[in-house]
């Protein structure tokens, strides 16, 4: 049960990182 919870948290974390990272990459590629 606990390992499942950790996996879910890790996935949510990844999604947050991607949602922050993607716009930054887009901005960089646009300005570049």
SULZINOR-V74732 format. One record per residue. N is the residue number from 1. RES is the residue in one small letter. PHI is phi in radians with two decimals (NA if undefined). Layout:
# SULZINOR-V74732
N/RES/PHI
N/RES/PHI
This chain:
# SULZINOR-V74732
1/x/NA
2/x/-1.19
3/x/-1.10
4/x/-1.09
5/x/-1.06
6/x/-1.08
7/x/-1.08
8/x/-1.10
9/x/-1.08
10/x/-1.11
11/x/-1.15
12/x/-1.08
13/x/-1.05
14/x/-1.04
15/x/-1.06
16/x/-1.11
17/x/-1.06
18/x/-1.10
19/x/-1.17
20/x/-1.46
21/x/-1.30
22/x/-1.01
23/x/-1.04
24/x/-1.10
25/x/-1.12
26/x/-1.06
27/x/-1.08
28/x/-1.10
29/x/-1.18
30/x/-1.23
31/x/-1.27
32/x/-1.32
